[in-house]
Amino acid sequence: MSNVICVIKFNYPSSYICYLAVMYRWFGVQLNPQFMGIDLKFFFVRAGMMGWLLINLSVLAKSVQESDLTQSMILYQIFCAIYIFDYFFHEEFMTSTWDIIAERLGFMLVFGDLVWIPFTFSIQAWWLLGNKVELTTAAVVANCFVFLIGYLVFRGANKQKHVFKKDPKAPIWGKPPKVIGGKLLASGYWGIARHSNYLGDLLVALSLSLPCGISSPVPYFYPIYLFILLIWRERRDEARCAEKYREVWKEYCKLVPWRIFPYIY
């Protein structure tokens, strides 16, 4: 009986310690670790984005080689190239995003950057390689419209937040910014939804899948996954901001009631 008691006594703490160890490895411990002057978080993101681009270009080359380059493939490749090159051109805006200011560098981010981004975000390209899709002119125009709106919202929202953090008095859409409690921006896209950049990102993700048509759910893995991820991240961000800003955050939520989708959520 004493042996059983000893096992029970020591088993719970050891299991808890193992759980904490797993969580620390999964989420990481350090926020922005560096190695030989290199910011590891940015290094892994860059590698993932470049890997995504190289896989896309490989699929494009295969399409050209087989003389099977479709309008859908061209549309997807153009959208992806704009999105990826835009990331590198405006990488400075990343310093104001959740990934940099809140996420710690652990297995989750490293795996996500080096494996998840290049090999799952390119599913549409692989699918188009084996499935020919003919788009109508109206479908092409609508697809371009979704991408353009998503890109403008995503890039515009991140830029507004970044500029505000550098200069809280910088005008937003030609007007002085409205600031809650001297801390939270409530102008521009941030006066429409509390996480308007997520809305832009979701629209861009959807536009990358629309060239594949609607015959299969497989090409829509990226926007579906991103929707789940951003809802989860938005909830974590809301809890973090509520704890950090307290009454100021409550006031901001009253002024901007929508989380991501205006008049819906």
N, C-alpha and C positions, 0 to 999 in steps of 0.2 A: 504493500500500500504506500509506503514511504517513497518507493522508487517512482510510482505513478505520480505522486504529488510533485516530486522533483522535476519530472518531465513536464508537467503542466506549468510549473512555476517558471521554468526556463524556456519553454517552447514559445510562449506568447511574446516575450520581449525580443527573442531572436528573430521571430517571424516579422515583427514590426521593424526591426533594424534592417532586415533583408528588403522589406517593402520600401523603406526610405532610400536604401542604396539603389534599388531599381529606379525609383522616381528621380533621384539625383542624376543617374546616368541618362534617363530618358529626357528630362527637361533641362539638365545641365545645372551648373552652379554659378559660373561666371557669366556676366552680362555681355561684355565686349572684350573677350580675351585677345591678346596679341602674341605673335611669335616672330621674333626678329624684326619688329617694327611693322609687321603685317597684321591688319585687322582680320582675324580668322572668319568672322561672321560675313564680312563683305567678300572675302576670298571664296568661300563656299558658294555664296549666291552667284557670284560671277561665273564660277565654274559650271554651275547648273544651267544658267542661262545660255552660256556658250555651247554646252552639250546639247541643249534643246535645239539651238540654231543649226548645229552640225548634223544632227539626226534629220532635221527637216530638209536640209540641203542634200543629204544623201538620198532621201526618198525622192526629192525633186529630180536629182540626176538619174535615178532609176526610171522615173516616168519619161524623161527625155530620151533615155537610151532605148526604151521600148516603144517610142513614138506614141505614147499614150498620155500625153500631157493635156489634162482637161481644164476647162474654165474653173471648175470647183477647186482643183489643186492650186491653180494660180492665185485664186482669191484667198485661199487659206494661207499660202506661202507669203503673200504680200502683207496680210494682217499680222502674221507672226513676226515677220521681219521688222515691221514698223514698231510693234510692241517691244521686241527684244532690243533693238537699237535705241529706242527711246529710253529704255531703262538705263543703258550705259551713258547716254547723253545727259539725262537728268538724275543721275545716281545720287547727287547731293540731297535730293528730296527724300531719299530713303532714311536719312538721319532723323527724320521727324515721324517715322512710321512705327507701328506697334512692334514689328520684328526687331528693330534696333533698340528702341527705348524700353521694351518690356520683356521680350523673349530672351531667356538665357540660352547659351549655346550648349546643347546636349545632343544625344543621338537623334532626337526628333528632328531638329533643324538640319543636322549634317546629312542624315539619310534623305530628308525632304529635298535638300538642295542638290545633292550629288546623284540621287537615284530617282526620286519621285518626279521632280520637275522635268528632266530630260526624257525619261522613258514613259511617263503617263500623259504629259501634256502634248506629246506628239502622236497620240493614238489616232487623231483625225487623219494625219498624213498617211499612216500605215493603212487605215481603213480605205481611204480614197485610192490608194495604190491598187487595191484589189476589187474596188467597187466603183464603177463608173456612174457619175451623177451628172445629169444635164439640168442646168438651172435656167429658168425663164428670165427675161430681162427684168421683170418686176421683182423677182426673187433676188437677183443680184443687187438691184438698187436698194431694196429693203435691208439686205445683209450689210451693205456699205453704210447705210444710215444707222443701223444698230451699232456697228463698230465705231463710227464717228462720234455718236452721242456718248457711248461708253468711254471712249478714249478722252474726250473733252472733260467729262465729269471726273474720271479717275485722275488724270494728270492735273486738271485744274484744281481739284480739291486738295491734292497733296502739295501742290505749289502754294496755294493760299495758306495752308497751315505752316509750311516751312518759312514763307516770307513773314508771317505773323510772329513766329518764334524769334526771328532775327530782328524784326522791327515792328513792334505792336502798333505803331501809328501809321504804317504803310497802308494806302488806300486799297480797298477791295471793290472791284467793279466800279472804280472811279469815285467811290465815296469813303469817308472815314469809317473804319471798322467798328462794329458794335461789339463791345467786350463785356462779358459778365464777370463781375467781381474782380476785374483787372487781370483775369487769368484765361478765361475761355472765350474763344472766337465764336461769335454768333452772326456772322455776316457771310455773304457769298454762299457757297455750297454748304457751309457749316451752319447756315441759318435755315436750310431746307431740311437737312437730316443730320443726326448726330454722327453718323458714319457714312456720309455720302460717298466717300472714296470707295467703300465696299460695293455700293451700287454700280459705280463705274466699272470696277473690276469684274463684276458679275456680267455686265452687258458685253464687255470685251470678250470674256470667256464664252458667252453664248454665241457671239459673232464668229468665233473660231470654229464652232461646230456646225453652224447653219449651212456652210457650203456642202456639207455631207447629206443634206436633205433630211427627211424624216422617216426613212424606211427602217432604220435601226437605232436602238438606244445606245449602242456602243460608242459612237463618236461624241455622245453627250456626257461621257464620264467626267470630263474636266469641269464643265459648269456645274454638274450635280455635286461633285466632290467639293468644289470651291464654295458652293452655296452652304453646304453642311459645315465646312471649316469656318467660314466667315460668320455664320450665326453663332457658332461655339465661341469664336474669338470675340465677337461683339459682346456676348454675355460676360466673358471674363474682363473685357475692357470696361464695361459698365460698372461691374463690381469694384474694379480697381479705382476708377474715377470717383465713384460714390464715397469710397473710403478716403481718398486723397483730398478731394475738394469739398466734401460734405455739403453744407448749405448752398455753396456756390453751384454745385452740380445739380442740386434740386431745382434751383432757379433756372438753370440752363435747360433742364428737362421740361420745365413748364413752358418756356419760351419756344423750344424746339422739341415737340412731342414725338416726332417720328425718328425711329432708330436707323433704318436703312432705306426702306421704300416709302416715300411720301404718301400719306393718306391710306397706307395699307399696314405698315408695320414700323 
